[in-house]
Amino acid sequence: MSRRRSSANDDRDKFKIEADELKADVTKETYNKGKKQSHTVNLKQRMMNVGKRERGKLWGLIAISLALVVTGCSSAANNEAQGNGDAAEGSPVTIRLMNSLTGSQPEALVFEPLIEKFDQEHEDINVRVETAAGNSIREKLLAEVAANNTPDLFVHWGVRRTENYLKEGKIADLSELIEQDSEVKDLYPEESYNGVVYQGGTYGLPLTNYSYYMMINRELFEQHNVEVPTTYDELVAAIETFKQAGLIPFAANNHSARYMMLTWLAQKTTTEELIQRTTANEPFGDELLQAAEKAVALQKMGAFPEGKETLATAQSLELFNAERSPMFYQLGWTIGSINPDLLDKLEVVPFPLADAEAESTVLSGTGFYIYMSQDAYDDPLRRDAAWKLMKTLAGPEFGKPLQEQGIGITPIPGEYDVSQTSVVFQQVLEQLEQARTIPSMDEQMLSQKVSDEYWTLTDQLSLEAITPQQYVEELNKLIADNPSIQF
């Protein structure tokens, strides 16, 4: 507990505003009935534009103005922080939403306009949006929760990243709201909630699904007379041929290598068996050891780019887009960043089987959710307003365009017209319909403590700092000390 709070304090220090006597910048971003507003006052620039005699007068006006601004902002902030508890009767309810689906995140193309649309259509609700794109939301949310300032709603991964907040009572159990709402009760498949079910409660609404996929550049395969590999041994042969041709066989980073290991593991196990392992009822054994050995063997062969641990996922994809690599294995959110000039050359293929006992498997499940804070839930006005907003953001108005534009996969079943999406996206959907699917242990099954250390441990394996046997032993020990209590 003390280590987490210390880290949160350090994070908050990074965001402190520095000011000097000549410069004061104030920036505020809100959605005011759909109109995004940014206000910046740069006092230094204004002081440069007046004469020496006038500066004294201007400083006086500035001091008065700033006092009024600070007083007004403090009052408004206090009202918002208290959930409009002191606001006049009939005034709009303010809902703070922390959103990671912003900026260059593909889902932002649908998600952010939907927020604005909701705000325009609901005069009784003001949506105050705070953004933290991608992984940066982890640090921002940690700092806000540590400061006892949890946003009313926030977008995040499943329990593997929110378990500590659940234990601290920061996130609301939505079971009763879901059960009583006919629009939501039967909207999602039961398994879509797996990532946010915790000791009998349901703590979020599903937003997007994930799916791992293997993509090849068929033209490069044909140029080098390489057969599409269906087994591990065939994959090894293909890697050797591409290496000799001066290509980087896999456009990959450390995540890609980990996904390969997890897929070989999944090919020889079941969801129930993985739950037994992650809850420390049974240890991992030969199935994980063999998968780890295969991943290390590919590393030694030079199947991946040098320094893959330092590459972001988008950077690794660029190797594929530049046709320096014939193979790519990643999460489906990357599909929207594929070079469109290559689409006619590309094909989605099943991931090679580990051995004769393996069964072709796609790792797939629900990865992102939207949560409500316990503080908002306890305030009837904010609870009702927040529930309206989260239902909209996690509903068909988001899911339908998300899938029909080929941006991502919705957890909401239905008939979707994907005829205008890329051939890669369509093939990924076809594969999901036909293949055996298992949730990724990485995405949905580990306790938060294990998740926090698991990536580092797997990187040590990839860098050959530990052996596959040591990896299995260390992971079993980590799980034994911190078993998942989610199920």
N, C-alpha and C positions, 0 to 999 in steps of 0.2 A: 504493500500500500504506500509506504513512504517513498519508495523509488518511483512509483507512477506519479505521485503528486509532485515530487521534485522535478521530474521531467516536464510535467505540465507547466510548472512555474517557469522553467527555462524557456519553454515554447512561448509563453505569454510575453516574456521579456523581449523576444525578437520583434514583437509587434508594437512595442511602445513607440509613440511618435516623438521624434526629436525636433526641437524648435530652437531658433536663435532670435536675436533681437530684430533682425531685418526680414525674417521670412516666417510666414505662418500659412500652411496649406490645410484646408479643410475639405475633405471629399466625402460625399455621401451618395450611396446608390440605393434607390428604392424603386418599386413598381407603384406608381401613383395612377391607379385606374388604367393600367396598361401602358403608361408612358414611362420609359426608363429615363431617369433624370440623373445627371451628374453635375455637381456644382463645385467649382474649385475657385478659391480666392487666393491669389498670390500677392501678398502685401509688398513683397520686395519689388515686383515689377511695377506696381502702382507708385511706389515711392520714387522710383527712378524717373517717373514722368512728371514730377512736380518740382517747382523751384524750392530753394532752401527755405525761404520765408514761409511758404505755404505748408511745409512739412509739419511744423508744429501744430497748426490747426488740424491737419489731416490726422495726425497721431491721436489728437483728442477725440475726433469723430470715430476713429477706428476703435479706440478703447471702449467708447460707449456702445458701438455696434457689436463688438465682440462680447461684451457683458450681456447684452440682450440676447445674442445668438446662443451663448453658453447656457443662459438661464432657460431659454425656450427649449433647447435640445435636451437639457437635463430633465426638464419636466416631461417632455415627450418620451424620452428614454425610460424614465421611471414608470410612466403609465404602461409602456409596452412591456417592460420587464415584469410588471405585476399583472400582465394579462388583461389590461384595461379595467382592472378592479376599481380604479378611482375615476374612470372615464364617465362622462355624462351619459345618462340613460338614452339609449337609441343611437349612440355613436358607433362607428364601425369597430369590429373586433380585429385586432392586429394579430396575424399569425406569422411567426418567424420560421422560414424554411431554409435549411442549409442544403445546398444542392451541389453535387459533384458532377452532374451531367451537364456540363457547361464548357465554354471555350471550344477546344478542338475535339472534345469527346463527340463521337458520331451521333449519339442519342440526343445531343443538345438541339439538333435541327428540328426535332419534334417536341422535346420536353419543354424547352424554354418558351416557345410560342404558346404552348398550352397553359403555362402558368399565367402569361399575360392575358390570354383569353378568359381564363377563370376570373382573374382580377377585374376585368372589364364587366363581366356579367354579374358580379356579386357586389353590389353597393354596400352591403352590410359587413364585408370582409376586406381588410387591407392585407395584402400579402407582402411581407418584407423578406426579400431574398438575400441570402448571403452565399457566395459561391466559393468553392474550393475544388478545382478540377482534379479528376482522377484520384491518385493516391494521396494527394495533399489534404484531402478531407479528414484523414486519420488524425493528423496533428492538430488541425483546426478544431475538430470536434473534441479531442482530448482536452485541449486548453479550455474550451467553453464549459465542458462538463465539470472540470476541476474547479472552475470559477463559480460553480453553482448557477450557470447561465445556459443550461441545456436548451437548444432550439426546440420550438414546439413540434416541428417535423424535420426529419433529415433523411437523406438517402445514404445507404451504406450496404456493406456486405452482410452476410448472415451472422449467426452466433459466434463463428470463429473470430469475428472482430468486434462483437458487441457484448460478449458474455460478462465482462467486468461491469458494464453499465447495467445489465440486468441484475446482477448480484447486488449492486448498490441502489437498486430501486429507481433508476433514472428513466426507464423505458416502460411504457404502459402495456399491459396484457390486453389485446384487442379481441379476445375470444368472444366476449359478450356482444360487442358491437358487430362483429362478423355474423354471429348467429342470428341476431335480430334484424339484420339488413338484407332484405330479399334481393337487392341488386348485387350484393357481394357474396352471399352465403354459398351459392353454387357456381360462382364465376370461374374459379380456379380449380384445377385438379388438386387433390389432396396432397400429392407429393410436392407441389409447388411451395408448400409451407414448410417443408422439411428443414430448410435452413434457418427458420425463425421459430420453430417449435422448441420450447425449453421447459422441461419438467412439467408438461401438461398444459402450458400456456402458449398462446400464439401471439407473437410480438411485432409482426410487420405484415404488410401487404406486398405480394410479389410484383416486381417491376419488369425485370428482363431475365431471360434464360441465357445460359452459356452452352457452348458446344465446342469440343476440340475437333479440328479437322486437319487432314493431310492433303496438301495441294502440290501438284507437280507441274513443271513446264514440259509438256509432252514433246515439244519441238526439240528441246535439248536432249531428251531421252532418245529420240529418233536419230539425231545427229551423231550421237556417240554409241549407237547400237546397244542401248541398255533396256532390258525388259523392266516393266513396272514391278517392283518387288512385292510379293505377297507374304513372304516369310522373313524372319530375321536373317537367315543365311543369305537369301537373295538380296536383302538390303545391304549386307556387308559387301557383297560382290559389286553392287551398284556404286557404293561409296568408293571402293578402290578404283573403279574405272573413272569416275568423275574426278577423283584426286589426281590421277595420272594425266587427265586432260587440263589440269590447272584450275578447276572449278572448286568452289567451296560447296560440298555436297548438300549441307543443310544451312539455310538462312535461319540462324537460331541465336537465342540468348540463353541465359541460365534457366529461364522459365521453360523454354522449349524442351531442353534436355530433361528437366524434371517431369514435364508432361509425358514424355516418352516412357520414362520409368513407371509412372503411375498407370499408363495405359497397358503396359505389359503386365503389371500387377493385376489390373482389373480383368484382363483376359483370362485369368486363372483363379478368379475368386468371385464372390457375390456381395451384394450390398449388406446382407445380414452378417457375413463373415467379416467384412470391413468394420462394421459396428462393433463386433466382438473384440476386434483388435484395438480400436480407438478408445473403447471403454475399459481397456486393460483386463478384460475377462480372459483373453487368450493373446499370447505374444505373436508378433510377426515371425515368420520362419522362412522356409525355402522359397516361397513364392515371391517375397520381397527381395530376398538375397539374389535370386536369379535375375530379377528385373534390374536391380542395382548393378550387377555385374555386366549386363548388356549395355547399360548407359555409360559405364566407365570404359568399356571396350570401344564404343564409338568415339569417345573423347580421345583415347589413345591413338585411334586410327586417323584422327584429324578430320572427323566428320563435321565439326563445327568451326566457326570463325575463331581466330585467336582473340583472346580477351573477351569472349562472349559474356562473361559476368558483368562487364561494364556497359553492355549494349542495352538500350531501351528496346522494347518490343518493336516500336516503329522503325528504329534504326536497323534492326535485323531484317525487317521486311524490305527495306531498301535494297539489300543484297539480292533479294529475289526479284524485285521490280527492275533492277539493273541487269538481270539475267546473268549474274555471277554465281547464282545458286539454282540448282534444278528442283530442290525440294524445300517445303516449308510446313511446319507443324505448330499450330497455335490455336488460340481462342477465336471464336467466330467474329468478335467485334472488329478484328483486323480486316475483314472482307472489304469494307468500304474504302480502305486505303490502298487496295491493289491497283497497280498501274492499268488503267482501262485499255491501253494499247496492247496489252498482253492477253486479254481475256480469251481470244480465239485460240490461244496456245495452251490454255490451262485446263486442268482436270482435277476434281476431288476424288481421291482413291481411299480405300480402306487402309488403316494403319497395319503394317506387316505383323503377322502372328509371331508370338514368341517361340512357339514350338508346336509339335503335333497335338498337344493337349490343350492348347489355347483356343479360345472362342472369340471371333471377331466382335469387338466391343467399341462403342463410342461413349466417351465420358461426357455426360450432359446433365443439366439440372437448372435450378434457378439460382442466380448469383447475386442480384441486386434487389433490395427491398426498400420500402419507405416506412419509417418508424414514427411513433408519436411519443412525446415525453410524458412522464407520469405527472409532471406539473401541469401540463396542458389538459391532460385527461381529468384531473381533479377539479378543474374549473369548468362548469357546465357550458358556459358560453364559448370558451376556447375549444373545448372538446368537440362540440357540434360543428364549429367552423373548421377546425383541423380535419375532422372526419370527412366533411364535404370535399375539402381540397385533396386529401390523400386518396379518396375514392376516385376522383377525377384523374389524378396523375397516374394512378395504377390501373385505370380502367381501359375500356376499348378505345377511347379517344386518343390514348397514347399507344396502345398495343397494335391497333390496326394499321396506322400509317408507319409505325416502326417496322413492321414486317413487310408491308406492301411496297415500301420504298427500299427494302433491302438493307436497312440500317442495323437491325437486330432481330432477335427472336422473342416473341411475346409468350408469356406463360398461359395466355388465355386461348383455349381451343376455339377453333372456328374455321370458316372457309375464307381464305385470303387470296387475293389476286396478286401473284408475284411475277406475272408475265413480263413486267417492265424492269425487274431486278436483274442483276448480273447472273451469268451462267454458274458462277461459283456459288453464289448464295442459293440458287435453286438446287444445285447438287448437294449442298450441305443439308437442306431440308429433306431432300429425297433420302439421303443416307440415314437421317434421324428416324424416318418413317419405317425403314427396312431393317435397321440394325438393332442389336441388343444394346441397351443403354444402361449405364450405371453412374450414379453421382460420383464426382471426383472427391476422393478423400481430402485432397488439398483444399477444396472449396467448401465442403459442407460437414465434415465429420470430426475434425480435431477440436480440442478445447482451445480457448484463446491463448493460454500459456504455451501450449505446444505449437500453435500456429506462429506465435511470436518468435520462436527459436528454430522452427522446422526449416525455413528457407536457408538460414545460415548453415545448419547442419548439412543440408543437401548440397549447398555450394562447396562445402568442405569435401564432400564425396566427389563432386564434379572436378574439383581442382586436384584430386588425388591426395589430399591431405590426410584422409582416412580411407581405410579399405571398405569394400562392400560389407564385410562381416562386422566391422566396427560400426558402420552406419546403422545396420539393423539392431545391433546391441544398444547403441546410444538412443535410437528412436524408441525402442521398447522401454528403456529406463525413463526417458522423458515422459512417455505416456503413463507408465506406472506411477510416476510422481504426480502427474497432472491428467488423470483420466477424464474423458468427456463425460459429463453428467447431464448432457442435453436430452438424451433419449429416455 
